[in-house]
Amino acid sequence: MTSVERVLDYCSLDQESPAQVPPNLRPPLSWPSHGEIVFNNVSMRHSTQTYLPLDLDHISMTIRASEKVGIVGRTGAGKSSLIQTLFRIGTLVDGQIKIDNIDIASVGLDDVRRRISIVPQDSVIFTGTMRSNLDPFTDYSDEEIWHALEEVQLKTLVAEAMSDGLHSMVLGHGKLLEFDTPAVLLSNPTSHFTSLVEHSGSVEAKHLRALANAKLSQQSINHGCINDGMDITSN
């Protein structure tokens, strides 16, 4: 019965917004070209039930282009919810989110979710080669993939430690988090800024530096402890 109830729950889920909007309403191919993010009085909840409390309650802030922002708070404070709103996950109860002066509510879900990249707290790995995990839709050449690996200092690992290079089967989960970042870099130029979720040191500081050097706007959520005055970009 539990399985049947779960299936019925999925059947009753509200339909998501359209994946695409009419061509004349789509943002330019270069969007987002700078990565300025503006939250204007944003309220959000994960449920559609209006009697439940808000997960974000009237949040307003501006993240300038190429700015690195750390979001700190206790468990359940809404750090991950803030990131999810950028991908239009959850129910926006009030307010507006603009990226490069375009309201993301007016953008189709496909464009929003393909043009913004995230290194998630919990990674997903698919059975297959290194290449198929980094470029599942075969959008990029081997040269571009090698360049992305080099940007995050992983080219040597793949070239020397993996006998078949890009065609090697992927490593275990212990190494998986290291390969999220080159997948993000590969999505350029359609992804112009990154939401980076740092999970208690699983994503190393060198990846933060690599992305910072690439001048990508970042939101870094840390599910650990930072001492006052700690330099998170140091080894």
PATOR-53780 format. One record per residue (C-alpha): x, y, z; residue in one letter. Coordinates in Angstrom, 2 decimals. Layout:
REM PATOR-53780
SEFI      px      py      pz code
SEFI       X       Y       Z    A
...
//
This chain:
REM PATOR-53780
SEFI      px      py      pz code
SEFI    0.00    0.00    0.00    M
SEFI    2.86    2.36    0.71    T
SEFI    4.03    2.13   -2.92    S
SEFI    0.52    2.78   -4.23    V
SEFI    0.14    5.80   -1.95    E
SEFI    3.47    7.15   -3.19    R
SEFI    2.40    6.78   -6.83    V
SEFI   -0.87    8.56   -6.08    L
SEFI    1.07   11.37   -4.40    D
SEFI    3.13   11.85   -7.55    Y
SEFI    0.00   11.81   -9.72    C
SEFI   -1.47   14.64   -7.66    S
SEFI    1.57   16.90   -7.92    L
SEFI    0.96   20.30   -9.47    D
SEFI    2.15   20.70  -13.06    Q
SEFI    5.41   22.60  -13.41    E
SEFI    5.63   25.81  -15.39    S
SEFI    6.28   25.47  -19.15    P
SEFI    9.70   24.16  -20.14    A
SEFI    9.82   26.68  -22.98    Q
SEFI    8.20   30.04  -23.62    V
SEFI    7.44   31.44  -27.11    P
SEFI   10.64   32.28  -29.05    P
SEFI    9.94   36.02  -28.96    N
SEFI    9.81   35.89  -25.14    L
SEFI   12.98   33.87  -24.57    R
SEFI   16.01   35.67  -23.11    P
SEFI   19.00   36.37  -25.37    P
SEFI   21.37   33.46  -25.98    L
SEFI   24.01   35.37  -24.02    S
SEFI   21.82   35.50  -20.89    W
SEFI   23.00   35.64  -18.18    P
SEFI   26.07   37.49  -19.46    S
SEFI   27.07   39.14  -16.16    H
SEFI   25.41   37.21  -13.35    G
SEFI   23.90   39.95  -11.21    E
SEFI   21.19   38.44   -8.99    I
SEFI   18.50   40.50   -7.29    V
SEFI   16.09   39.07   -4.71    F
SEFI   13.23   41.51   -4.18    N
SEFI   11.02   40.70   -1.18    N
SEFI   11.08   36.97   -2.00    V
SEFI    8.90   34.56   -0.02    S
SEFI    8.88   30.86   -0.86    M
SEFI    7.66   27.53    0.47    R
SEFI    8.38   24.02   -0.74    H
SEFI    4.76   22.96   -0.38    S
SEFI    1.74   24.30   -2.24    T
SEFI   -0.24   24.13    1.02    Q
SEFI   -0.85   27.74    1.98    T
SEFI   -1.29   27.00    5.70    Y
SEFI    2.31   25.80    6.06    L
SEFI    5.04   28.23    7.20    P
SEFI    7.26   29.95    4.65    L
SEFI   10.72   28.51    3.99    D
SEFI   11.94   31.95    2.89    L
SEFI   10.24   34.99    4.38    D
SEFI   10.58   38.28    2.46    H
SEFI   14.24   38.08    1.46    I
SEFI   15.81   41.05   -0.33    S
SEFI   19.43   41.28   -1.46    M
SEFI   21.62   42.04   -4.47    T
SEFI   24.57   39.92   -5.57    I
SEFI   26.69   41.89   -8.00    R
SEFI   28.30   40.38  -11.09    A
SEFI   31.39   38.26  -10.29    S
SEFI   30.80   38.72   -6.55    E
SEFI   31.52   35.79   -4.22    K
SEFI   28.87   35.42   -1.52    V
SEFI   28.88   33.05    1.45    G
SEFI   25.53   32.14    3.00    I
SEFI   25.81   31.04    6.63    V
SEFI   23.06   29.74    8.89    G
SEFI   21.97   26.90   11.10    R
SEFI   20.32   23.76    9.73    T
SEFI   16.88   24.60    8.39    G
SEFI   17.57   28.31    8.10    A
SEFI   16.83   28.30    4.37    G
SEFI   20.30   28.24    2.79    K
SEFI   19.49   25.50    0.29    S
SEFI   16.00   26.92   -0.29    S
SEFI   17.60   30.18   -1.39    L
SEFI   19.61   28.34   -4.04    I
SEFI   16.59   26.33   -5.18    Q
SEFI   14.62   29.47   -5.94    T
SEFI   17.19   30.32   -8.63    L
SEFI   16.13   27.13  -10.43    F
SEFI   12.43   27.87   -9.83    R
SEFI   12.09   24.94   -7.46    I
SEFI    9.39   25.42   -4.85    G
SEFI    6.45   27.81   -4.81    T
SEFI    7.24   31.52   -5.06    L
SEFI    4.63   33.08   -2.80    V
SEFI    5.70   36.68   -3.15    D
SEFI    8.43   38.84   -4.61    G
SEFI   10.64   38.66   -7.66    Q
SEFI   14.03   37.26   -8.62    I
SEFI   15.95   38.94  -11.42    K
SEFI   19.12   37.73  -13.10    I
SEFI   20.76   40.36  -15.27    D
SEFI   17.56   42.40  -15.07    N
SEFI   15.32   39.58  -16.36    I
SEFI   12.62   38.16  -14.09    D
SEFI   13.27   34.41  -14.02    I
SEFI    9.52   33.79  -13.66    A
SEFI    9.21   34.89  -17.30    S
SEFI   11.86   32.41  -18.49    V
SEFI   11.10   28.81  -19.44    G
SEFI   12.33   26.15  -17.04    L
SEFI   14.66   24.64  -19.66    D
SEFI   16.50   27.93  -20.13    D
SEFI   16.70   28.66  -16.41    V
SEFI   18.03   25.23  -15.49    R
SEFI   20.45   24.84  -18.41    R
SEFI   22.01   28.29  -18.14    R
SEFI   22.64   28.22  -14.41    I
SEFI   24.95   25.57  -12.99    S
SEFI   25.25   24.08   -9.53    I
SEFI   27.67   21.79   -7.73    V
SEFI   25.15   19.99   -5.50    P
SEFI   25.59   18.93   -1.90    Q
SEFI   24.76   15.34   -2.86    D
SEFI   26.16   14.28   -6.21    S
SEFI   24.59   11.82   -8.62    V
SEFI   26.71    9.43  -10.67    I
SEFI   25.51    7.45  -13.67    F
SEFI   26.88    4.16  -14.91    T
SEFI   29.17    4.94  -17.81    G
SEFI   32.40    6.62  -18.76    T
SEFI   34.01    9.75  -17.43    M
SEFI   33.03   11.47  -20.65    R
SEFI   29.37   10.49  -20.50    S
SEFI   29.11   11.82  -16.95    N
SEFI   30.79   15.14  -17.76    L
SEFI   29.00   15.61  -21.09    D
SEFI   25.84   13.45  -21.13    P
SEFI   24.41   15.14  -24.22    F
SEFI   27.69   15.02  -26.23    T
SEFI   27.65   18.78  -26.67    D
SEFI   31.42   19.26  -26.33    Y
SEFI   34.59   18.07  -27.97    S
SEFI   37.29   16.06  -26.20    D
SEFI   39.46   19.17  -26.28    E
SEFI   36.86   21.21  -24.41    E
SEFI   36.44   18.47  -21.80    I
SEFI   40.19   18.22  -21.24    W
SEFI   40.34   22.00  -20.88    H
SEFI   37.61   21.95  -18.21    A
SEFI   39.50   19.22  -16.32    L
SEFI   42.68   21.26  -16.55    E
SEFI   40.91   24.33  -15.16    E
SEFI   40.21   22.46  -11.91    V
SEFI   43.57   20.65  -11.79    Q
SEFI   42.16   17.21  -12.62    L
SEFI   43.65   16.68  -16.07    K
SEFI   46.68   14.82  -14.73    T
SEFI   44.51   12.50  -12.62    L
SEFI   42.37   11.47  -15.58    V
SEFI   45.23   11.29  -18.08    A
SEFI   47.67    9.33  -15.92    E
SEFI   45.67    7.48  -13.28    A
SEFI   42.86    6.32  -15.56    M
SEFI   44.07    3.99  -18.29    S
SEFI   41.38    4.89  -20.84    D
SEFI   41.27    8.60  -20.10    G
SEFI   37.85   10.08  -20.81    L
SEFI   36.57    6.66  -21.80    H
SEFI   37.40    5.12  -18.41    S
SEFI   34.57    4.03  -16.19    M
SEFI   33.93    6.57  -13.45    V
SEFI   35.51    6.25  -10.01    L
SEFI   33.69    5.60   -6.77    G
SEFI   31.68    8.25   -4.95    H
SEFI   34.73    9.29   -2.95    G
SEFI   36.17   10.92   -6.06    K
SEFI   32.87   11.94   -7.62    L
SEFI   32.60   15.36   -6.02    L
SEFI   35.86   16.37   -7.67    E
SEFI   34.30   15.86  -11.09    F
SEFI   31.23   18.03  -10.57    D
SEFI   33.17   21.23  -11.12    T
SEFI   34.54   20.48  -14.61    P
SEFI   31.02   19.52  -15.65    A
SEFI   29.92   22.97  -14.51    V
SEFI   32.74   24.67  -16.40    L
SEFI   31.83   22.77  -19.56    L
SEFI   28.41   24.41  -19.57    S
SEFI   29.99   27.77  -20.39    N
SEFI   29.21   30.00  -22.19    P
SEFI   25.54   29.17  -21.56    T
SEFI   26.17   29.10  -17.80    S
SEFI   27.69   32.34  -16.61    H
SEFI   27.62   31.87  -12.87    F
SEFI   27.67   29.02  -10.44    T
SEFI   25.82   28.15   -7.24    S
SEFI   28.43   26.23   -5.30    L
SEFI   27.34   24.09   -2.38    V
SEFI   30.28   23.14   -0.18    E
SEFI   29.54   20.07    1.94    H
SEFI   31.86   20.00    4.96    S
SEFI   35.05   20.03    2.93    G
SEFI   33.97   17.55    0.26    S
SEFI   34.47   20.23   -2.37    V
SEFI   38.02   21.39   -1.88    E
SEFI   39.10   25.02   -1.57    A
SEFI   41.12   24.76   -4.80    K
SEFI   37.85   24.40   -6.70    H
SEFI   36.59   27.60   -5.12    L
SEFI   39.77   29.34   -6.27    R
SEFI   39.49   27.89   -9.77    A
SEFI   35.96   29.20  -10.15    L
SEFI   36.90   32.54   -8.62    A
SEFI   39.70   32.91  -11.16    N
SEFI   37.15   32.23  -13.90    A
SEFI   35.26   35.30  -12.63    K
SEFI   32.01   33.46  -12.07    L
SEFI   29.49   34.79   -9.56    S
SEFI   29.22   32.24   -6.77    Q
SEFI   26.92   31.51   -3.90    Q
SEFI   28.71   29.25   -1.45    S
SEFI   26.68   27.37    1.14    I
SEFI   28.76   25.77    3.86    N
SEFI   27.24   22.95    5.93    H
SEFI   30.06   23.05    8.45    G
SEFI   31.79   25.47   10.79    C
SEFI   33.85   28.52    9.87    I
SEFI   35.95   30.10   12.57    N
SEFI   35.94   33.88   12.78    D
SEFI   38.57   35.19   10.39    G
SEFI   39.07   31.87    8.57    M
SEFI   40.30   32.19    4.98    D
SEFI   38.18   29.68    3.05    I
SEFI   40.33   30.11   -0.07    T
SEFI   43.52   28.90    1.59    S
SEFI   44.73   25.30    1.58    N
//
